[in-house]
Amino acid sequence: MAKKNALGRGLDALITFNDTETQGSSSINEVELSKIVRNPDQPRRDFDEESLAELAVSIKKIGVIQPVTLRKVDDDAYQIIAGERRYRASLLAGLETIPAYIKSVEDDDVIEMALVENIQREDLNAIEIALAYQNLIDTFSLTQEQLSERVGKKRVTITNYLRLLKLPAEVQMGVKDKKIDMGHARALVTMNDPVAQLSLYNLILQESLSVRKVENIVREFGEEKAKGGSDKSKKKTQAQNSVSSLSEDFASLKEHLSDYFKTDVQFNCNKQGKGKITIPFQSPRELERIIGIFDQIKK
């Protein structure tokens, strides 16, 4: 039997399910939660616990409004295609069954359907989207142009996401955890220098740099790098110098202050010499101790 081409059927065939669609390749049923298994190719990895708890409360009151979408994998098990969040919340709500569309699909179809369902609802963070796009490209041997047609996104959008996977792992985690946004990440990608990328990433966190500021630093980095020079030491750019604004002297001073106050003193300084010192405390008693140190200094 010839294999179905999931990628040729268009988005509507993948993500549009009508309440009246109960014949042919799809049917709706109440399925026991104990018989449902998660999709290992689910692009979405992070589920906010607070949000799930809120959805569980809603489900307890009014039930599951939109059925999940499953496929039968054997006589007594179903795999999630779309709706893992609703499935998890239903477990929290203590339900035994959940309304579900049962679709007849092949393995490759499930990968694409799970991806498209999540991307269209913007449930994924930028790194998860990038990984999902790469998964589709690798699985179906697609070009970026072909992928663009399949998921209904501009090719340049897909390219921008895929480039995020070239960033150092620490920076990718920062995007994933929303420590920096997509604008910061897109600017960092253009540096093509992992050391500089990590340094600038840390500076973004330390000084809460805006996207525009980061873009300016990256532009300066590119201009200096374009000048070339045989001596590697001469290739260091103004951008890299600003990235390394917390020099060894400042780092030593930070360590000295932390030892003196017995707490992790935060010391930030930019290339103009402006900055701030933050002395954190964990309790009223610790605050009194720090104030006592200042009183001794005044004496």
SELOFI-231749 format. One record per residue (C-alpha): x, y, z. Coordinates in steps of 0.5 Angstrom, whole numbers, plus 500, padded with zeros to 3 digits. Layout:
// SELOFI-231749
@u=X, v=Y, w=Z
...
This chain:
// SELOFI-231749
@u=500, v=500, w=500
@u=503, v=507, w=498
@u=505, v=511, w=504
@u=500, v=517, w=505
@u=503, v=524, w=504
@u=501, v=528, w=510
@u=505, v=534, w=508
@u=501, v=535, w=501
@u=494, v=535, w=504
@u=495, v=542, w=507
@u=494, v=545, w=514
@u=486, v=544, w=514
@u=487, v=537, w=513
@u=492, v=537, w=519
@u=489, v=542, w=524
@u=481, v=543, w=523
@u=476, v=538, w=526
@u=469, v=539, w=526
@u=464, v=537, w=531
@u=460, v=533, w=526
@u=466, v=530, w=523
@u=465, v=523, w=526
@u=466, v=518, w=520
@u=471, v=516, w=515
@u=478, v=517, w=518
@u=476, v=521, w=525
@u=471, v=519, w=530
@u=469, v=522, w=537
@u=469, v=518, w=543
@u=470, v=519, w=551
@u=477, v=515, w=552
@u=479, v=513, w=559
@u=485, v=517, w=561
@u=489, v=511, w=563
@u=489, v=509, w=556
@u=492, v=515, w=553
@u=500, v=516, w=552
@u=504, v=522, w=550
@u=507, v=523, w=544
@u=514, v=523, w=544
@u=515, v=528, w=538
@u=511, v=533, w=541
@u=514, v=539, w=540
@u=512, v=543, w=546
@u=516, v=541, w=552
@u=514, v=546, w=558
@u=508, v=546, w=561
@u=507, v=552, w=566
@u=504, v=548, w=573
@u=500, v=554, w=575
@u=497, v=555, w=568
@u=495, v=547, w=568
@u=492, v=548, w=575
@u=488, v=554, w=573
@u=485, v=550, w=567
@u=484, v=544, w=572
@u=479, v=548, w=576
@u=476, v=550, w=570
@u=475, v=543, w=567
@u=472, v=541, w=574
@u=467, v=546, w=573
@u=465, v=546, w=566
@u=469, v=540, w=563
@u=473, v=539, w=557
@u=470, v=544, w=552
@u=475, v=542, w=546
@u=476, v=535, w=545
@u=483, v=532, w=544
@u=486, v=529, w=538
@u=488, v=522, w=539
@u=490, v=516, w=534
@u=489, v=509, w=536
@u=496, v=505, w=537
@u=494, v=499, w=539
@u=487, v=495, w=542
@u=488, v=499, w=548
@u=492, v=505, w=547
@u=491, v=512, w=544
@u=497, v=517, w=543
@u=496, v=524, w=543
@u=496, v=528, w=537
@u=494, v=535, w=539
@u=491, v=537, w=546
@u=497, v=535, w=551
@u=495, v=541, w=556
@u=488, v=539, w=556
@u=490, v=532, w=558
@u=495, v=534, w=563
@u=489, v=538, w=566
@u=484, v=533, w=566
@u=489, v=528, w=570
@u=490, v=534, w=575
@u=482, v=535, w=575
@u=481, v=528, w=577
@u=477, v=526, w=571
@u=477, v=518, w=568
@u=475, v=520, w=561
@u=476, v=525, w=556
@u=472, v=527, w=550
@u=477, v=526, w=544
@u=477, v=525, w=536
@u=480, v=519, w=534
@u=484, v=520, w=527
@u=487, v=515, w=523
@u=494, v=517, w=521
@u=501, v=514, w=520
@u=507, v=516, w=524
@u=510, v=521, w=520
@u=503, v=525, w=520
@u=503, v=525, w=527
@u=510, v=529, w=528
@u=507, v=534, w=523
@u=500, v=535, w=526
@u=503, v=536, w=533
@u=508, v=541, w=530
@u=503, v=545, w=526
@u=497, v=544, w=532
@u=502, v=548, w=537
@u=505, v=553, w=532
@u=499, v=555, w=530
@u=497, v=556, w=537
@u=503, v=559, w=539
@u=504, v=555, w=545
@u=511, v=554, w=544
@u=517, v=558, w=546
@u=522, v=560, w=540
@u=527, v=554, w=541
@u=522, v=549, w=541
@u=519, v=552, w=535
@u=526, v=552, w=532
@u=527, v=545, w=534
@u=520, v=543, w=531
@u=522, v=546, w=524
@u=529, v=542, w=524
@u=525, v=536, w=526
@u=520, v=536, w=520
@u=526, v=538, w=515
@u=530, v=532, w=517
@u=524, v=527, w=518
@u=521, v=529, w=511
@u=528, v=532, w=507
@u=525, v=539, w=506
@u=528, v=545, w=504
@u=526, v=551, w=508
@u=522, v=554, w=502
@u=518, v=547, w=502
@u=517, v=547, w=510
@u=515, v=555, w=509
@u=509, v=552, w=504
@u=507, v=547, w=509
@u=506, v=551, w=515
@u=504, v=557, w=513
@u=510, v=561, w=515
@u=514, v=566, w=511
@u=521, v=563, w=509
@u=525, v=568, w=513
@u=521, v=567, w=519
@u=523, v=560, w=519
@u=530, v=561, w=517
@u=530, v=566, w=523
@u=528, v=561, w=528
@u=533, v=555, w=525
@u=539, v=560, w=526
@u=537, v=560, w=534
@u=540, v=553, w=534
@u=547, v=556, w=532
@u=547, v=559, w=539
@u=551, v=557, w=545
@u=547, v=552, w=549
@u=547, v=557, w=555
@u=544, v=562, w=550
@u=539, v=558, w=548
@u=537, v=556, w=555
@u=536, v=563, w=556
@u=531, v=564, w=550
@u=527, v=558, w=552
@u=527, v=561, w=559
@u=525, v=568, w=557
@u=531, v=571, w=560
@u=532, v=574, w=553
@u=527, v=575, w=548
@u=527, v=573, w=540
@u=530, v=580, w=538
@u=536, v=579, w=543
@u=537, v=572, w=540
@u=537, v=574, w=533
@u=542, v=580, w=534
@u=547, v=575, w=538
@u=546, v=570, w=532
@u=549, v=575, w=527
@u=556, v=575, w=531
@u=558, v=568, w=529
@u=563, v=568, w=535
@u=561, v=563, w=541
@u=565, v=567, w=546
@u=563, v=574, w=544
@u=556, v=571, w=544
@u=556, v=568, w=551
@u=559, v=575, w=554
@u=554, v=579, w=551
@u=549, v=575, w=553
@u=551, v=575, w=560
@u=552, v=583, w=559
@u=544, v=583, w=557
@u=542, v=579, w=564
@u=547, v=584, w=568
@u=545, v=590, w=565
@u=538, v=589, w=562
@u=540, v=591, w=555
@u=535, v=593, w=550
@u=534, v=590, w=544
@u=536, v=596, w=540
@u=543, v=597, w=545
@u=545, v=590, w=543
@u=544, v=591, w=536
@u=548, v=597, w=536
@u=554, v=593, w=540
@u=553, v=587, w=535
@u=554, v=592, w=529
@u=560, v=595, w=532
@u=563, v=588, w=533
@u=561, v=587, w=525
@u=565, v=593, w=523
@u=571, v=592, w=527
@u=571, v=585, w=525
@u=571, v=587, w=518
@u=577, v=591, w=518
@u=581, v=585, w=519
@u=588, v=585, w=521
@u=593, v=579, w=522
@u=594, v=580, w=529
@u=589, v=577, w=533
@u=589, v=582, w=539
@u=588, v=587, w=534
@u=581, v=584, w=532
@u=578, v=585, w=539
@u=573, v=590, w=537
@u=569, v=595, w=541
@u=563, v=591, w=542
@u=568, v=585, w=545
@u=571, v=590, w=550
@u=564, v=593, w=552
@u=562, v=586, w=553
@u=568, v=585, w=557
@u=566, v=591, w=561
@u=566, v=587, w=568
@u=574, v=587, w=568
@u=578, v=583, w=572
@u=579, v=589, w=577
@u=572, v=590, w=577
@u=571, v=582, w=578
@u=576, v=582, w=584
@u=573, v=588, w=587
@u=566, v=584, w=587
@u=569, v=578, w=590
@u=572, v=583, w=595
@u=566, v=586, w=597
@u=562, v=580, w=597
@u=567, v=577, w=602
@u=567, v=583, w=606
@u=559, v=583, w=607
@u=559, v=576, w=607
@u=553, v=576, w=602
@u=553, v=575, w=594
@u=554, v=583, w=592
@u=552, v=585, w=585
@u=557, v=589, w=582
@u=555, v=592, w=575
@u=560, v=597, w=571
@u=559, v=599, w=563
@u=565, v=601, w=559
@u=564, v=609, w=561
@u=565, v=607, w=568
@u=558, v=608, w=570
@u=554, v=602, w=574
@u=552, v=600, w=581
@u=553, v=596, w=587
@u=547, v=592, w=590
@u=548, v=588, w=597
@u=542, v=583, w=598
@u=540, v=580, w=604
@u=535, v=575, w=606
@u=532, v=577, w=612
@u=531, v=583, w=617
@u=537, v=580, w=621
@u=542, v=580, w=616
@u=540, v=587, w=614
@u=541, v=589, w=621
@u=548, v=585, w=620
@u=550, v=589, w=614
@u=548, v=596, w=617
@u=552, v=594, w=623
@u=558, v=594, w=618
@u=556, v=600, w=615
@u=556, v=603, w=622
@u=563, v=601, w=624
@u=566, v=604, w=617
@u=563, v=611, w=619
@u=567, v=610, w=626
